Amino acid sequence: MSDKHALFVPQFAMADEIEKTMNIHETAAEVPEGTPTEYAAGTTLALEGYQKLRTEIITARLAPGTKLRIREICETLGIGLSPIREALNRLASEGLVVQSAQRGFTVASFSLDDLEELTRTKCWINEIGLRQSIENAGPEWEEQVLIAYHRLSRCRRYLGEKISEDNRNPAWDEAHRTFHLTLISGCRSQWLMRFCETLFDASERARALARITGSRPTHLDEHRDIMEAAVDRDADRAVELLNKHFLKTRDLVRANLEKNVKGQVTPLSSKKASRRGGDVDVHDQSARAERKRKPR
């Protein structure tokens, strides 16, 4: 990192105040002034239901293919039918839920082909956002990137020594999200920002489905290298490092998804998928294998 960017480092102490102005991850929609009370309450309940269901899907607590019974959800969350339907329709628009006339709402499936497509798209779109930010954003963006990295570096990824999804630190997850969205926050396109958020969350769902375990990750060093290239305005190197970071995560997720299938045929290339009538869902395969092993 060049000397000129060292000027920003002492300002890490101001991170709380600066982060308030970043508005990277707004989750609550403001209700317009003068909105009727009944409508405003319904909107708030729909948002609450959307956020809770979305979290359950992204963290894989709701598995792919799970049927979402509206009345059961209403009873569990204490929210009425109309707000829950609105929440499910919003989740369907994001590709996290599928609606059909026969089955109603179900959690969207996820295959290895989906993982490949997701990663390619994530690389393409984030490259545009990062290049535009490096080219057009001012020193304030550099400062925000440095602060976002600083906050990430101070968080432990796992609570304790065990490396598992059940042991992940929510504070690290939020700092990680903020860092990646800050990298592209100078692109001057809210449309691109929203799409990148959707892609990020889809990737988080893939990671949760893979149930990654093993040695302590080295992503922090990768994030530092990306940060330094970005604030040094080296677009080619920053993009190269960011794409390598995404591809490394893809490889790790893919390896674990394949391992979780337990001996079934899985690389799910487009040719194999087409012969079998479409994408093969790794969790559907695992369920079939488990049923075969059970004595009749």
N, C-alpha and C positions, 0 to 999 in steps of 0.2 A: 504494500500500500504506500502510495507516495506521501511525502512530508506534508503537502498541503492539506491532506485529509486528517492528519494527526490533530489539527486544530479543533476538530469536532469531538474528539475523545473526551475532554474534560466536561463536555456538556451532557454526558450520560446521566449526570445527577438530575437533569431537567427532563428525564425521559417521561415521567408521569404526565407532566403538563403538555409536552409535545405530542404524546400518543393520543391525548384527548382530541387533538385536531386532525388526526389521520383519517378517522371514519372508515377504516378498512373493512370492518365486518359488522355492519348494522343488521340486527336481527328483528328489531321491533319496528313495525310500521306506524307512523304517526297518524292518528285519526284527525281528519280535518276539523277545524273549528266550526261549530254550528251543526255538527252531525247529530241526528236524532240519537237519543240515549240507547234505545233498543238496538239500533243498527250498529252503533259503536261497540256495544257489549258483545254482539255477535261476531264482529270483526276481531275483537280481542280474543275471544274464545277460539275462533278458527285459527288464529296465529299461535295460540298456546298449544292447540292440538297438533298443528303442523310441526312445530318445533319439537314436541315430544316424540311424535312418530318418526320424524326425520332422524333424530338422534338414535332411536332404537334401530333403524334400518342401517345407518352409516356405521354404527358400532357392531353390526351383525348380531345384535340380540334378537332381531327379527330376521330369520334366515330366508334366503331366496325361495320363492314359491309358497311362502306362508300366506294362507288365506286371511284377509283382514275383514273380520266380521264386524260390521259397523255397530250393531247394538252392543256387542261385547266391549268394543273400544269405548263407546259412550259410557257404559257402566264403570269401566276401569278408570277412565279419566274424569268422570263426572261432568261431561260436556254433552250438549244436545246433538241431535241428528244433523241438523243443517250445518253447524260449524264443522263437524267431523267430515261431512261430505265435501265441504269446501276445502278442508285441509287435504283430503285424499286426492281431490282433483288437482290441487297445486303440486302434490308429490308426483302425480302422474305426468304432469307437464315437465317435470325435471327428470323423468325416466327412472325414478326410484320405485314407482308403483305402476302396475299394469291393470287396466280396466277392461273387462270383457263382458258381453251380455250374458254368457253362461255362468261364469265364476264370480262375477263382481270384481272386487279389488283384491289383488295379490301383490306380494313383494316381488319386484323384478328379479329375474334370473341373472346369473353372471357366469360367463364362460371364459375360457382362455382366449378365445378370439376377441371377446369383449375387452379383455385386458390389453391385447395388442392394439386394438383400435383406439382405446382410451389413451394409451401412452403416446401413440403417434399424434393424436389431436392435441394432447397436452403440450408436447414439444413444439408443434407448429404455432399454437396460439400464444404460448408464453414467450416464444422467441420474438414474435411481433411486439408484444407488450414490453419486453426488456429492451429491445433495440430502440423503440420509440422513447422509452424513459431515459435511456443513456443519451440519446441524441437531443432531446428537448427539455428534460427536467432541469430545474435549477439546483443550487446548493442545498436548498431545504430538503429536496429528495435524497441527496447524499446523506444528510444528517439523519433522516428518518431510517434509511437503510442501515446505517451504523448502529442506531439505537435499537432497531428491531433485532439485529444480530446480537448485540450486547445482551438484550433480555433473553434471547434464546440460549446463549452460552452460559447463562447463570442458572438455567433450569436443568434439573436432572430428568432424563428421559423416562426412567423407571423409578418407582418407589420401592427401594430395597435393591437387593442384588439379583433377584430372579428376573430373567428376561422373558416376559410373557405379556400377552395382550391384557390379561387381567391385572397386570401390575403397572400399566402405563400411567404416567403422570399427566393429568388433564391440563396442568399449567404449561407443560412442555408442548402439548398438542396445540394449545392456543397460540403460544409464542412461535411455533413452527409455521402455523397458518399465517400469522401476521407477517413473519419474515418474507415468505414467498409472495404474498400479495403486495407487500411494500415494494418489492423489486420491480413490479410492473405498475406501481401506482402513479408514475409520472407519464403514462402513455397517453393521457388526455382522452380516454374513451371509457365511459362508464359501461357501455355495452360489453367491451372486451373484458373489463374487470369482473362483471357479473358472470360471464361465461367461464372465466378462469376460476372463480369461486366454485362454480358447479363442477368443473373438472377436478379441482382439488378434493372436494368432498367425495366424488366418485372414486378417486384414488384411495382415500382414507377407508372407504368401504371395502375396496379390494384388499387392502392390507389387513383389515379386521377379519375378513373372510378367510384369509390365508393362515391366520393364527400363528404368526411368526414367532419362533423361539430360537434360542441359540446364543452365540457370543455377543458381547456388548458391541453395538453398532459404532461405526466411525463417521457418521453423517456430519458431526459437528465440524470436522476438518473440511469436509466438502462445502459446508455452508460458509465457512470463513473464506475459502478460496473464491467462491462465487461473489461474496460481498466485496472482497478486495478488487476483483476484476470490474465489478459494476461501478464502484466509486472512483476507480481509476479511468473510467470511461473507455474501457477496452471491450467493445461490444462483441467482437468475434470470440474472444476468450471467455467472456461471461456466458455467452450462449452455449459455447462448447461444454463448459463445466456444468451448466444447468441441465443440458440434455443428458450428459453422462450421469448426473445425479438421478434424473427421472428413469433412465434405462437401468441403472443399477437396482433401483427400487423395484422396477418391473421384473427383473430377473429373480430377485429374492421372493417376490410374491408368487411368480409363476412356479418356481421350484417347490414352494410350500403347498400351493394348490395341487400340483401334480402328486406330491407325496401324500396329501390327504385323501386322494382317490384310492389309495391302497391297492395298487396292482391293476386297476382298470386301464383301458386304452385311453390316453388323454392328450396327446398334444393337440388334438382338435384343430388341425389345419383346416382351411376352408374346404379342401377336397374331401377330407374325411367327414367333415360336418355335413357337406352336401349329400354324400352317399347315405348318411343316416337321417336325412330329412331336416337338417338345420343344426344350429349350434348345440353342443352337448354341455349340459350344466354339470360342473364338477360335483356339486352337492347332491344333485339327483343321482349321479353315478355312485357316490358313496352310500346313499341310502339303499340303492339296489344291491350293492355288494354286501351291506350289512344284513339285509333280508335273506340273501342266499346263505349266509353263514349260520343263521338261526335254525335250530332243529325244528322240524315240523311236528 
